[in-house]
Amino acid sequence: MSYRMQIDAKSKSAGRFVRRVQKELQAALSRSGLRQQHVAERLGIDRSIINRRLTGQANLTLRSISDLAWAMDHEVVFSLKPKTLVVAGNEHPKVAALTPSYQAIAQAATASSGGRVTFRTVEGPDEIGAPSAAVPSLNSVSSSVVHQYESA
């Protein structure tokens, strides 16, 4: 019998972020040419603390990350960016970004209309809070390609 532990999306995201930070700190140490002992001496702490922070055995705080970067002559750069939306070939980007309640409505509309649903965009933010974008549907792109092919 095997045991499989389910991890929710929030925990996965946090774990991946922590691991990226640790890898970046390890890479910075390698690029700096310093040893853990030299970094520890610059910070006035024991080398084992540096080792635990770099290997994930100790929690990193913003202060500890900043201190490590300073000791390795690096600068901390932080940014947040929106998640990228992955859309399959036959999905509309607006429908894929909908919340679960809107997805249920869209699925019901799709089932009742024989698989075809038309979505329109409006100027300004739409009802789900995302800015509207004029994104051509796959049907309009494929039909324009067919028209170009037929006219050639």
PATI-727038 format. One record per residue: residue in three letters; x, y, z of N, C-alpha, C in turn. Coordinates in steps of 0.1 Angstrom, whole numbers, padded with zeros to 4 digits, always signed. Layout:
REM PATI-727038
AlaXYZXYZXYZ/...
This chain:
REM PATI-727038
Met+0008-0012+0000+0000+0000+0000+0009+0012+0000/Ser+0006+0022-0009+0014+0034-0009+0005+0045-0003/Tyr+0012+0055+0002+0005+0067+0007+0008+0079-0001/Arg-0002+0086-0005+0000+0097-0014-0006+0109-0006/Met+0002+0119-0004-0002+0131+0003-0007+0142-0007/Gln-0018+0147-0005-0023+0158-0014-0019+0171-0008/Ile-0013+0180-0017-0009+0193-0013-0017+0203-0021/Asp-0023+0212-0013-0031+0222-0020-0023+0232-0028/Ala-0029+0240-0037-0023+0249-0046-0015+0260-0038/Lys-0020+0265-0027-0014+0275-0020-0001+0270-0014/Ser-0001+0258-0008+0012+0252-0003+0022+0249-0013/Lys+0017+0244-0025+0027+0242-0036+0034+0255-0040/Ser+0026+0265-0042+0031+0278-0046+0041+0283-0036/Ala+0038+0282-0023+0047+0287-0013+0060+0279-0013/Gly+0059+0266-0014+0070+0257-0014+0080+0260-0025/Arg+0074+0262-0037+0082+0265-0049+0089+0278-0048/Phe+0082+0288-0042+0088+0301-0040+0100+0300-0031/Val+0098+0293-0019+0109+0292-0010+0121+0285-0016/Arg+0118+0274-0024+0129+0267-0030+0136+0276-0041/Arg+0129+0284-0048+0135+0293-0058+0145+0303-0051/Val+0140+0308-0039+0148+0318-0031+0161+0311-0027/Gln+0159+0299-0021+0171+0291-0017+0181+0288-0028/Lys+0176+0284-0039+0185+0282-0051+0192+0295-0055/Glu+0185+0306-0055+0191+0318-0059+0202+0322-0049/Leu+0199+0320-0036+0210+0323-0026+0222+0314-0028/Gln+0220+0302-0031+0231+0292-0033+0239+0296-0045/Ala+0232+0301-0056+0238+0305-0068+0246+0318-0065/Ala+0241+0327-0057+0248+0339-0054+0261+0336-0046/Leu+0260+0327-0037+0272+0323-0030+0282+0318-0039/Ser+0278+0309-0048+0287+0303-0058+0294+0314-0067/Arg+0285+0324-0072+0290+0335-0080+0300+0344-0073/Ser+0297+0346-0060+0306+0355-0052+0320+0350-0050/Gly+0321+0337-0050+0334+0331-0048+0338+0330-0033/Leu+0328+0333-0025+0330+0333-0010+0326+0319-0005/Arg+0331+0316+0007+0327+0303+0013+0317+0307+0024/Gln+0310+0297+0029+0300+0300+0040+0307+0306+0052/Gln+0319+0302+0055+0326+0307+0066+0329+0322+0065/His+0332+0327+0053+0335+0341+0050+0322+0349+0052/Val+0311+0344+0047+0298+0351+0048+0294+0352+0063/Ala+0296+0341+0070+0293+0341+0084+0301+0351+0092/Glu+0314+0352+0089+0322+0362+0095+0318+0376+0092/Arg+0314+0379+0080+0309+0392+0077+0296+0395+0085/Leu+0288+0385+0087+0275+0388+0094+0277+0386+0109/Gly+0288+0381+0114+0291+0379+0128+0282+0368+0134/Ile+0280+0358+0126+0272+0346+0131+0280+0333+0128/Asp+0275+0322+0134+0282+0309+0132+0279+0304+0117/Arg+0289+0297+0112+0288+0291+0098+0276+0282+0097/Ser+0273+0275+0108+0262+0265+0107+0248+0272+0105/Ile+0247+0284+0109+0235+0292+0106+0233+0295+0092/Ile+0244+0298+0085+0244+0301+0071+0241+0288+0064/Asn+0247+0277+0068+0244+0264+0061+0229+0260+0063/Arg+0223+0262+0074+0209+0259+0076+0200+0268+0068/Arg+0204+0280+0066+0196+0289+0058+0196+0286+0043/Leu+0208+0282+0039+0210+0279+0025+0204+0265+0021/Thr+0203+0256+0030+0198+0243+0027+0184+0241+0031/Gly+0177+0251+0036+0163+0250+0039+0160+0244+0053/Gln+0170+0242+0061+0167+0237+0074+0163+0248+0084/Ala+0164+0260+0080+0160+0272+0089+0151+0281+0080/Asn+0142+0287+0087+0133+0296+0080+0140+0309+0076/Leu+0138+0313+0064+0143+0326+0059+0134+0337+0062/Thr+0139+0348+0067+0131+0360+0069+0136+0370+0058/Leu+0128+0380+0056+0132+0391+0046+0146+0397+0051/Arg+0147+0398+0064+0159+0404+0070+0171+0394+0067/Ser+0169+0381+0069+0180+0372+0067+0184+0371+0053/Ile+0174+0372+0044+0177+0372+0029+0186+0384+0026/Ser+0181+0396+0031+0188+0408+0028+0202+0408+0034/Asp+0204+0403+0046+0217+0402+0052+0227+0392+0044/Leu+0221+0381+0040+0229+0372+0032+0233+0378+0018/Ala+0224+0385+0012+0228+0392-0001+0238+0403+0002/Trp+0237+0410+0012+0247+0421+0015+0261+0414+0018/Ala+0261+0403+0025+0274+0397+0028+0280+0391+0016/Met+0272+0387+0006+0278+0382-0006+0279+0392-0017/Asp+0278+0405-0014+0279+0416-0023+0269+0415-0035/His+0257+0412-0031+0246+0411-0041+0235+0420-0037/Glu+0226+0423-0046+0215+0432-0043+0202+0423-0045/Val+0193+0425-0036+0180+0418-0036+0171+0425-0046/Val+0165+0418-0055+0155+0424-0064+0142+0416-0062/Phe+0131+0423-0060+0118+0417-0058+0108+0422-0067/Ser+0100+0413-0073+0089+0417-0081+0078+0407-0081/Leu+0066+0411-0083+0054+0403-0084+0048+0405-0098/Lys+0045+0394-0104+0038+0395-0117+0026+0386-0118/Pro+0017+0389-0126+0005+0381-0126+0008+0367-0132/Lys+0000+0357-0128+0001+0344-0133-0002+0344-0148/Thr+0005+0335-0155+0002+0334-0169-0010+0325-0171/Leu-0018+0328-0180-0030+0320-0182-0027+0310-0193/Val-0028+0297-0190-0026+0286-0199-0040+0282-0205/Val-0041+0284-0218-0054+0281-0225-0052+0270-0235/Ala-0060+0260-0235-0059+0249-0245-0064+0255-0258/Gly-0061+0248-0269-0064+0252-0282-0079+0255-0285/Asn-0088+0248-0278-0102+0250-0281-0109+0258-0270/Glu-0101+0265-0261-0108+0272-0250-0106+0287-0253/His-0116+0295-0249-0115+0309-0250-0108+0315-0237/Pro-0098+0324-0239-0091+0329-0227-0100+0335-0217/Lys-0111+0342-0220-0120+0348-0211-0127+0337-0202/Val-0131+0326-0209-0138+0315-0202-0128+0308-0192/Ala-0116+0306-0196-0106+0299-0188-0103+0307-0175/Ala-0104+0321-0176-0101+0329-0164-0112+0331-0155/Leu-0124+0326-0158-0135+0328-0150-0134+0321-0136/Thr-0141+0326-0127-0142+0320-0114-0151+0307-0115/Pro-0150+0298-0105-0158+0285-0106-0173+0287-0109/Ser-0179+0297-0103-0193+0299-0105-0196+0303-0120/Tyr-0188+0312-0125-0190+0315-0139-0186+0304-0148/Gln-0177+0295-0144-0173+0283-0153-0185+0274-0153/Ala-0192+0273-0142-0204+0264-0142-0215+0269-0152/Ile-0217+0282-0152-0226+0289-0161-0222+0287-0175/Ala-0209+0289-0178-0204+0287-0192-0205+0272-0196/Gln-0203+0263-0187-0204+0249-0191-0219+0245-0194/Ala-0228+0251-0186-0242+0248-0188-0247+0254-0201/Ala-0242+0266-0204-0245+0273-0217-0240+0265-0229/Thr-0228+0260-0227-0222+0252-0238-0230+0239-0240/Ala-0234+0233-0230-0241+0220-0231-0255+0222-0238/Ser-0261+0233-0234-0275+0236-0239-0275+0241-0254/Ser-0263+0247-0258-0263+0252-0272-0256+0243-0282/Gly-0253+0231-0278-0247+0222-0287-0232+0224-0289/Gly-0226+0230-0279-0211+0232-0279-0207+0245-0284/Arg-0216+0254-0288-0211+0267-0293-0217+0278-0284/Val-0208+0286-0279-0212+0298-0271-0204+0310-0276/Thr-0211+0321-0278-0204+0333-0282-0202+0342-0271/Phe-0190+0347-0269-0187+0357-0258-0183+0370-0265/Arg-0188+0381-0259-0185+0394-0264-0177+0401-0253/Thr-0167+0410-0257-0160+0418-0248-0166+0432-0248/Val-0164+0439-0237-0169+0453-0236-0157+0462-0233/Glu-0159+0475-0235-0148+0484-0231-0148+0485-0216/Gly-0135+0486-0210-0134+0487-0196-0134+0474-0189/Pro-0134+0474-0175-0134+0462-0168-0147+0454-0169/Asp-0146+0441-0170-0159+0434-0171-0164+0430-0157/Glu-0174+0421-0157-0181+0418-0144-0172+0410-0135/Ile-0161+0404-0140-0153+0396-0130-0141+0404-0126/Gly-0140+0416-0130-0129+0424-0125-0116+0424-0133/Ala-0116+0417-0144-0104+0417-0152-0106+0426-0164/Pro-0096+0433-0168-0097+0443-0179-0100+0435-0192/Ser-0109+0441-0200-0113+0434-0212-0101+0436-0223/Ala-0100+0426-0231-0090+0427-0242-0097+0422-0254/Ala-0094+0428-0265-0099+0423-0278-0091+0411-0283/Val-0096+0399-0279-0089+0387-0283-0097+0380-0293/Pro-0092+0378-0305-0100+0371-0315-0102+0357-0311/Ser-0115+0352-0313-0118+0338-0310-0111+0329-0320/Leu-0109+0317-0316-0103+0307-0325-0111+0305-0338/Asn-0124+0306-0337-0133+0305-0348-0130+0316-0359/Ser-0129+0328-0354-0126+0339-0363-0113+0338-0370/Val-0103+0333-0362-0089+0332-0368-0090+0321-0378/Ser-0095+0309-0375-0095+0298-0385-0104+0302-0397/Ser-0115+0309-0395-0123+0312-0407-0116+0322-0416/Ser-0108+0331-0410-0101+0341-0419-0089+0333-0426/Val-0083+0323-0420-0073+0316-0427-0079+0308-0438/Val-0091+0302-0436-0098+0295-0447-0101+0304-0459/His-0106+0316-0455-0109+0326-0466-0097+0330-0474/Gln-0086+0332-0467-0073+0335-0474-0069+0324-0483/Tyr-0070+0311-0478-0066+0300-0485-0075+0298-0498/Glu-0088+0300-0496-0098+0299-0507-0096+0310-0518/Ser-0092+0322-0514-0090+0332-0524-0077+0332-0531/Ala-0067+0324-0526-0054+0323-0533-0055+0313-0545/
